Amino acid sequence: MERIIEENRRLHSLMEEKDKKISLLEFRIQQIMKDSVSKSEEQLRLQKENTTLLRALSNITAAKKQQQD
């Protein structure tokens, strides 16, 4: 009977350890998901900024070309 109790304790300890690892991994997944959303938002912002800068450059180039003509 004592062996059974000891084995149950060992198994319980292993389960607690696994539960802690699972919790840690879930936390890390949440962090990665937040980082991913943040990176996606930054990418969209930079794409809009690039588009704006390209338009401005195009307008400046066109204005200079008109001045030369």
N, C-alpha and C positions, 0 to 999 in steps of 0.2 A: 504493500500500500504506500509505503514511504517513497518508493521509486516512482510511483505514479504521480504523487504530489510533486516531487522534485522535477519530473519531466514536464508537468503542467506549468510549473514556475519558469522553467527554461523556455518553454514554448511561448508563454505569456511575455517574457522578456524579449524574445525575438520579435513577437508581434508589435510590441511597443516601439522597438527599434525601427522596424519597417514602417510603422505609422509615422514616426518622426521624419524618416527619409521621404515618405510620400508628401508630408506637409511641406517640407523644405522644397521639394521639386514643384509642388503646386505654387508656392510662393515665387519661385524662380520663373515659372511659366507666366505668371501674372506680370512680373517685371518685364519679361521679354515682350509680352503682348503690348504693354504700355510703351516700351521703347519702339516697337514696330509702328504703332500708331503715331508716335511722335516723329519718327523718321519719315513716314508717309506724308504727314502734314508739312514737314520741312521741305520735302521734295516738291510738293505742290506749290508751296510759297516760292521756292527758288525757280520753278518753271514759269510761274507768273512774272516774277522779277526779270527773268531772262527775256521773256516775250516783250515786256515793257521796254527793256534796254535795247532790244533789237529794233523795235519800232522807232524809238528815239534816234538810234543810229541811222536808220533808214531815212528818217525825216531830215536829219542833219546832212546826210549825203545828198539827198535830193535837193535840198536848199542850196548847197554849195554848187551842185551841178547847174542849177538854174542861174546862179550868179555868174558862172563861167560862160554861159551861153549868151 
